Amino acid sequence: MATPTGERMPIDPEASALPSGIAKPAQRALAAAGVFRLSDLRGFGEDELSSLHGVGPKAVGILRSALEARGWSLARRQNAR
């Protein structure tokens, strides 16, 4: 993101978009579930994510890794939201 003068602005990790590498069907499924950035995944469990049509093991793994890089994790129980 850049300012009108072209300077780069720091990106707030909580406001960052979902990580790259997630397939379009998974992106659409996540958006339909209200997930547009990593912080939106708080409260989601791995089982709940996997149950979304279009979200497979690869997408779950990418999301899990991105969360762990920020010290976050997926919820421990299914349908924790």
Secondary structure, 3 states (H helix, E strand, C coil): CECCCCCECCCCHHHCECCCCCCHHHHHHHHHCCCCEHHHHCCCEHHHHHHCCCCCHHHHHHHHHHHHHCCCCCECCCCCC
